[in-house]
Amino acid sequence: MRILLIEDDRQMADYLRKALAEVGALVDHAAEGREGLLQAASGDYDALIVDRMLPGLDGLGIVRTLRASGNRTPVLFLSALGEVDDRVQGLRAGGDDYLTKPFAFSELHARVEALLRRGVAEAPATRLRVADLEMDLLKREVNRAGTSIALQPREFRLLECLMRHAGQVVTRTMLLEQVWDYHFDPQTNVIDVHISRLRSKIDRDFDPPLLQTVRGSGYMMAAE
């Protein structure tokens, strides 16, 4: 197996490279976030082991960027941040597993093996579609009925979240966490403002409306 280890702690990195080599893994190492992202995006790896706190670009940013580009390489987060919210953040950013420091190598090895056994069930989705609305995740483009729709980065992220949960209610709390990275209620109308702008772009000149308000709950992307 070929693994990319993104870890800025030199002592930890040396230890893991040696231990993984002993169980037959080929290990590449990056000590900085942006360097790690470039290696992960350009390399053919079976798994990534990513520290949360890194110089340049943190682990969450690395994995979010990879997932947005369609890269589905299994990711195991390593972090001293072990609270429930920290683990949830890692998994929602696109991580497949989360291991807190300190840890036993035997557990890390078992978790990596488990990720590899899962494999990739299907080719990574690079497009999302709801009715005649389509999002290209690689080109960062959106069109409806063949008409290009220009979105701001936050609007794109909001629409992506809604389209990934098409047919399901997406609550305001989920939007705050997944689109704004807020884990508290900011007591503002930021969601309402962005939903209104997004609705005017994807629904105003088209039929049927796709962005539905579910009163008392949140929002849902659906043709009916």
Secondary structure, 3 states (H helix, E strand, C coil): CEEEEECCCHHHHHHHHHHHHHCCCEEEEECCHHHHHHHHHHCCCCEEEEECCCCCCCHHHHHHHHHHCCCCCCEEEEECCCCHHHHHHHHHCCCCEEEECCCCHHHHHHHHHHHHHHCCCCCCCCEEEECCEEEECCCCEEEECCEEECCCHHHHHHHHHHHHCCCCCEEHHHHHHHHCCCCCCCCCCHHHHHHHHHHHHHCCCCCCCCEEEECCCEEEECCC
